[in-house]
Amino acid sequence: MKIAVLSDIHGNLPALQTATQDIEAWQPDLVVVDGDIVNRGPLSLDCLEFVQAKQRTADWRVVRGNHEDYLLACDRPDAPRCGPEYELWRFAFWAHDQLNGHLAVLQTLPNQFSWTAPDGSEFRVVHASMRNNRDGIYAIPAMRCCTNKSRQCRACLSRPHPPAAYPPV
């Protein structure tokens, strides 16, 4: 069984389209989008709609990332509206405005995807760690994926979320 996991799109539609071409050429049995579809890049709404279309037409599975949470947090009554804290959140408010009312779909995204293989083993996808999508896994290198030329890779570990100047969600 071949599984493709795509993560950290961040509103970059040309990169998403290119990655999708590679994924489709590889013809995996399952595609999971591991969060961060939106935010930072200029085309968050286009990326969200692209992924939603793939959910409908190709049964892509989607997990919520920390950047989806950032956009949802912009709607909270206690979200900063000015001052230094707002400056930390400015990127999220910019992407939030791009989504133009499409935030409800972000709220419905699950925090994990779990699939049981024919041998009974579990394949689970979470954005950062099993605790939450903002918590990192710090004991591994920044990016490590199998290099087995037979393409029978069992797992691919994506980059962790190290503590940084990101606002808490």
Buried (B, 14 or more C-beta within 10 A) or exposed (E): EEBBBBBBBBBBBEBBEEBBEEBEEEEBEBBBBBBBBBBBBBBBBBBBBBBBEBBEEEEBBBBBBBBBBBBBBBEEEEBBEEEEEEEBBEBBBBBBEBBEEBBEBBEEBEBBBEBEEEEEEEBEBBBBBEEBBBBBBEEEEEEEEEEEEEEEEEEBEBBBBEEEEBBEB
